[in-house]
Amino acid sequence: MARRSKRMRRRAAPFAGGGEAGVGQKAGGANAGAHARVNARVNAGLNTETTGAMTLAQTQTQNGTDTAGSKPTASGAKAAAGRNHVASREDDLPVSVLRQRYQKALGKRRNWLAHWQECYEFALPQRNGAATQTNGGKRLDRVFDSTAPDAVEQLAASLMAEITPPAGGWFDLDPGGNVASEDRQVLTAQLGRAVRILQGHFDRSNFAVEMHQAFLDLVTAGTACLRLESDDFKSPSAFRFTAVPLRDLVFEERGDGKMDAVFRKLDLTRSEIIANWPNATLPAAVKDADDAESTEKRHAVIEAVMPCADGGRGYRLCVFFASGIGDGATDSQSGTADDVLVRDHFEVSPYIAFRWMKAPGEIYGRSPVMKALPDIKTANKVVELVLKNASIAVTGIWQADDDGVLNPATIRLVPGSIIPKAVGSAGLKPLDAPGRFDVSDLVLSDLRDRIRRCLLADRLGQVDQPGMTATEVLERASENARLLGATYGRLQAELLYPLIRRALFILARRGELPDIPIDGDVVVLRHAAPLAQLPKRVQAGQTLDWLARIAGLGPDAMNEVDVPAMVHWLADQFGVPDHLLRPVLPPEILAFDAPAPDMQEAT
């Protein structure tokens, strides 16, 4: 253990000392000076100038963190967006290859579009992420039963409250297992300060709004995508989130299951292109066409974020026109230099795609709405027929003899009206409706119960409702953890870890935090969301039940329980702050404070 601690300190040089020199040699003279200024700001902000103490940035050397992009650029806020403008390299894919890959991925998504559109139409018509909608248009014309839309919103709200609650406290950073014991206390304090800074930016951003929209997409379509960009320095938060609709996205899945190759199609004007990518190079044909028209023309562009090939670090960005407009371009599959707007590089991808569940051989995820879709459509049709039958029951269906006197076109069924009829004719007679409301109600009640069960509407409710005992609360919490266990595990890997990694990278680029590699070796990301705490609370409840049974055996049985250790363990299980407990003193101090045996005999 001592040799491992020495090796860790040797690998991790101090943030303001030898480690910075190593980075400076790699980044070049100008970047080294800029990096030194950023390091000085970080160390001053985190108060980490402790001699011999292990700092957060000591992990740069051992993790190979590339700090060449930390140099402030003239583009201001765009430099903080996590992009480094680079020239075209030999490993950049040609536009023709990117277009072919885009068309191939588009073909694989084609079957999903109809399925997504049907799910949105019946379960979430207000946000149809699979089709383009008219602003202000009616979206509930085909929805007659609101069970599914209500259950979808409840499930999305429950995921928001259980995984990423707006109140915060759903993540934490802890020292890893390879941190020496004498360095753990200093590193814990630094990580606590970093967590507070990071949580503050989440609270001041639009994270809660866009995350809820992304959860709605996840529950409805099974796949959701969140884009995290750096905002300008005038904004209260460094983060700007966007829940990207699925109709604009096409994904490729790598061999390891990561869905981080993203194509996004956008319709933008020339001004919007310049606003999104200040370094974009517009061809002369686009400029001349916009200058000749009174209004700016919209151009279809594709933003491709692809992992670097051959094991390279980061992601390559290429923004190009969806159809070839450059000189010599003959079709949409070809490409010239004029078709490329921007080539750039991301150290960490801004797109965070995550899925509810995944079938073998498929790229996109499947949702609980897809599972309940047959019952949703059946219930919707039953309600439609019930309403039609109710309309017939209210207004009635009438029959009359064709006696040559009664004219159906002139009859008005209003109070005080007089309807003529021939002598001996029966006149108007009501026709009995064949439908039975009692049978339709039974069928509809069963359908609605199955829809709520599939969408977990009756499972993820309030776990501490009035009148529930402590045992019932724990059983309900255990049931919630069992139902969402597999989904939460996937969301940890595809949503929470990439989200925190991208957020830390943005703050490091802005100089508010040092580079914090979440490698599990020095720094560990711990999920502290309410759903992650449920197993701990269930275990604590079982321990308290065992303690109550032990107490019933008498004082001798209770003497076998280490009560102070039990109190500290329960405090950790329930998330009680450490400052509310008495500190645990080392055995040496306890032995020193204990009275001598001869003094005890004297008393």
Salt bridges, closest charged atoms under 4 A:
ASP91 OD2 - ARG89 NH2 2.35
ASP92 OD1 - ARG316 NH2 2.87
GLU118 OE2 - LYS377 NZ 2.68
GLU121 OE2 - ARG142 NH1 2.63
ASP145 OD1 - ARG448 NH2 2.74
ASP172 OD2 - ARG526 NH2 2.82
ASP174 OD2 - ARG526 NE 2.73
GLU182 OE2 - ARG9 NH1 2.71
ASP183 OD2 - ARG9 NH1 3.48
ASP217 OD2 - ARG127 NH2 2.76
GLU229 OE1 - ARG227 NH2 3.21
GLU229 OE2 - ARG240 NH2 3.53
ASP231 OD1 - ARG240 NH1 2.99
GLU252 OE1 - ARG101 NH2 2.50
GLU253 OE2 - ARG355 NH1 3.16
GLU253 OE2 - LYS358 NZ 3.82
ASP260 OD2 - ARG254 NH2 2.63
GLU272 OE1 - ARG298 NH1 3.13
ASP290 OD2 - ARG270 NE 3.88
ASP290 OD2 - HIS299 NE2 3.61
ASP291 OD1 - ARG270 NH2 3.46
GLU303 OE2 - ARG227 NH1 3.40
ASP339 OD2 - ARG99 NH2 3.49
ASP344 OD2 - ARG83 NE 3.84
GLU347 OE2 - ARG313 NH2 2.95
GLU362 OE2 - ARG366 NH2 2.96
ASP375 OD1 - ARG450 NH2 3.14
GLU384 OE1 - LYS381 NZ 3.53
GLU384 OE2 - LYS388 NZ 3.64
ASP438 OD2 - ARG436 NH2 2.92
ASP446 OD2 - ARG450 NH1 2.45
ASP449 OD1 - ARG452 NH1 3.67
ASP458 OD1 - ARG459 NE 3.87
GLU479 OE2 - ARG459 NH1 3.80
GLU479 OE2 - ARG482 NH2 2.57
GLU494 OE2 - ARG355 NH2 2.76
GLU494 OE2 - ARG490 NH1 2.81
GLU512 OE1 - HIS201 NE2 2.62
GLU512 OE2 - ARG510 NE 3.23
ASP545 OD2 - ARG549 NE 3.07
